[in-house]
Amino acid sequence: MNSKLNIAVIVTVMVLVIGVTGYVYTAPYAGNAGLSRMPGVRIGGTDTPVPRDFSSLNDAGTNLIMKLDGFPPFVVYLAYVGTPEGVITATRPDGGYWSQRVREGRNEGWLRIGDETFAMQATEILEDARLTMLELWAPRAMRSARAIAQAAGETAPRTDAAVGRPEPFRNPEVFFWTPR
């Protein structure tokens, strides 16, 4: 009787481990045409030494995949622009989880651009420096919004009902990623 109980416990634990692992790798997160938060145990790509000039990565598309170190694991698609020293990203000022983690000092992560994955760290950019970086980032972000709309089968980015035009940027929070 005891051996049957042991077998049942082992089988139950194995099923739970397989189920949890499967969920972590395939958990469905609602999003816009697949460009949103998703499970982040694996970011994919090939670990690559950082380039001397990140602006060379601007031809790889308008979105990157970002994964912060730590728990819970998830990745986020972000519009970006490469500069000689690093990568500029931005997000809505909505108290989002990843931006809060960066502010708390948990700023190490990975950026996947195309098939290349880089170990990076984020720094929030404030005041006048933020405006300068925002000017570089905004045109690529608009191209990204159009690409997301097309992937969702829409002809233009979703409109903000309050103003009747594409959603305004509403003073995005800007982050600069540099090699770690």
Secondary structure as UniProt FT lines:
FT   HELIX           2..26
FT   TURN            33..34
FT   STRAND          38..39
FT   STRAND          46..47
FT   HELIX           54..60
FT   STRAND          63..68
FT   STRAND          74..82
FT   STRAND          87..91
FT   HELIX           97..103
FT   TURN            104..105
FT   STRAND          108..113
FT   TURN            114..115
FT   STRAND          116..125
FT   HELIX           127..151
FT   TURN            152..153
FT   STRAND          159..160
FT   TURN            161..164
FT   STRAND          165..166
FT   STRAND          173..179
//
